[in-house]
Amino acid sequence: MSAASTSLRRTATGLTLAGALPFIGLAIAMAFLEAPTNATAGFWLQVYAAVILSFLGGIRWGMALAQSQTHPSVLVLSVLPALAGWVIVPAATLLSASQHAEWYLAFAALFALQLVWDWSSQAVPGWFKPVRLTVSLIVIGSLAGAWLIQVYLF
């Protein structure tokens, strides 16, 4: 393994792990802040989830374009997470707090689906799959925790 590829792997791993920190921090903020600040933390958690789903879709789009044998349906599928996030955040903000708790679970399910897709893909490098698994479990756990907080503390 070259020094450049080692550096790339370390950087990708570090940035991926760092990307999970806002999920953890915002879920914790929801639990410990008082209203209405806790609702604001929940809103930003949903916005961040939508942004990261868009980012993951963009990664898929880029991998699809880099491969000459990719079926065009991969491009369509890669934009679906961004569109889902684009629908969930405004829908959740229009509902009362007790009505939008389930949106956290919807986000968690989208991250789980993205993980399954990435894990089963030959386009995703093998060394990166355990990193994606770890971070996805953190993200899914944070979103599930936000749902619990929303349901039981708000």
C-alpha positions in Angstrom: 0.0 0.0 0.0 1.4 3.4 -1.0 1.7 6.3 1.4 -0.8 8.2 -0.7 -3.4 5.4 -0.4 -2.7 5.1 3.4 -3.2 8.9 3.7 -6.4 8.7 1.7 -7.8 5.9 3.9 -6.9 7.7 7.1 -8.4 10.9 5.9 -11.6 9.3 4.7 -11.9 7.3 7.9 -11.3 10.4 10.1 -13.8 12.6 8.2 -16.4 9.8 8.2 -16.1 9.4 11.9 -16.2 13.1 12.5 -19.3 13.3 10.4 -21.1 11.2 13.1 -20.4 13.7 15.9 -23.2 16.1 15.1 -25.7 13.2 15.2 -24.5 12.3 18.7 -24.2 15.9 19.9 -27.6 17.0 18.6 -29.4 13.9 20.1 -27.7 14.6 23.5 -28.7 18.3 23.2 -32.3 17.2 22.6 -32.2 15.3 25.9 -30.6 17.9 28.1 -31.8 21.3 26.8 -35.0 22.8 27.8 -37.8 23.8 25.4 -37.8 25.4 22.9 -34.0 24.9 22.4 -34.4 21.1 22.5 -36.8 21.3 19.6 -34.3 23.4 17.7 -31.7 20.7 18.3 -34.1 18.2 16.9 -34.8 20.3 13.8 -31.0 20.7 13.2 -30.6 16.9 13.6 -33.2 16.3 10.9 -31.6 18.9 8.6 -28.1 17.4 9.1 -29.5 13.9 8.4 -31.0 15.2 5.1 -27.7 16.8 4.2 -25.7 13.6 4.9 -28.2 11.5 3.0 -27.7 13.9 0.0 -23.9 13.5 0.5 -24.1 9.7 0.5 -26.3 9.9 -2.7 -23.7 12.1 -4.3 -21.0 9.6 -3.4 -23.1 6.9 -5.2 -23.6 9.2 -8.2 -19.9 9.7 -8.5 -19.1 6.0 -8.2 -21.7 5.2 -10.8 -20.2 7.8 -13.2 -16.7 6.4 -12.7 -17.8 2.9 -13.9 -18.6 2.4 -17.5 -20.9 -0.6 -17.0 -23.2 1.1 -14.5 -26.9 0.8 -15.2 -28.7 4.3 -15.4 -31.1 3.1 -12.6 -28.2 3.6 -10.1 -28.2 7.3 -10.9 -31.9 7.4 -10.2 -31.6 5.5 -6.9 -28.7 7.7 -5.8 -30.9 10.8 -5.8 -33.7 9.2 -3.8 -32.1 9.7 -0.3 -31.7 13.4 -1.0 -35.3 13.7 -2.2 -36.6 11.8 0.9 -34.7 14.1 3.2 -36.1 17.1 1.2 -39.6 15.9 2.0 -39.1 14.7 5.6 -37.7 17.9 7.0 -40.5 20.3 5.9 -43.1 17.7 6.7 -41.8 17.3 10.2 -41.6 21.0 10.9 -45.2 21.5 9.9 -46.4 18.9 12.5 -46.4 19.2 16.3 -43.5 17.7 18.2 -45.5 14.6 19.2 -46.5 14.0 15.5 -43.1 14.2 14.0 -41.2 11.9 16.3 -41.6 9.1 13.7 -39.6 11.1 11.2 -36.4 10.3 13.2 -37.2 6.6 12.6 -37.8 7.3 8.9 -34.3 8.9 8.7 -32.9 5.9 10.6 -34.5 3.5 8.0 -33.0 5.5 5.1 -29.6 5.3 6.6 -30.0 1.6 7.1 -31.1 1.2 3.5 -28.1 3.2 2.3 -25.8 1.0 4.5 -27.2 -2.2 3.0 -26.8 -0.8 -0.5 -23.2 0.3 0.2 -22.3 -3.0 1.9 -23.5 -5.1 -1.0 -21.9 -2.9 -3.6 -18.7 -3.9 -5.4 -18.1 -0.2 -6.1 -17.5 0.6 -2.4 -13.9 -0.3 -1.4 -13.7 -3.2 0.9 -11.6 -1.4 3.5 -14.3 1.3 3.7 -17.2 -1.0 4.5 -16.4 -1.5 8.2 -16.0 2.3 8.6 -19.4 2.8 7.0 -20.9 0.1 9.2 -19.6 1.7 12.3 -20.7 5.2 11.5 -24.1 4.0 10.2 -24.8 2.2 13.5 -23.8 5.4 15.4 -26.1 7.5 13.1 -29.0 5.0 13.3 -28.6 4.8 17.1 -28.5 8.6 17.4 -31.7 8.9 15.3 -33.4 6.1 17.3 -32.3 7.9 20.5 -33.8 11.2 19.2 -37.1 9.4 18.6 -37.1 8.0 22.2 -36.2 11.4 23.5 -39.0 13.0 21.4 -41.6 10.4 22.6 -40.7 10.2 26.2 -39.2 13.6 27.2 -41.1 16.1 25.2 
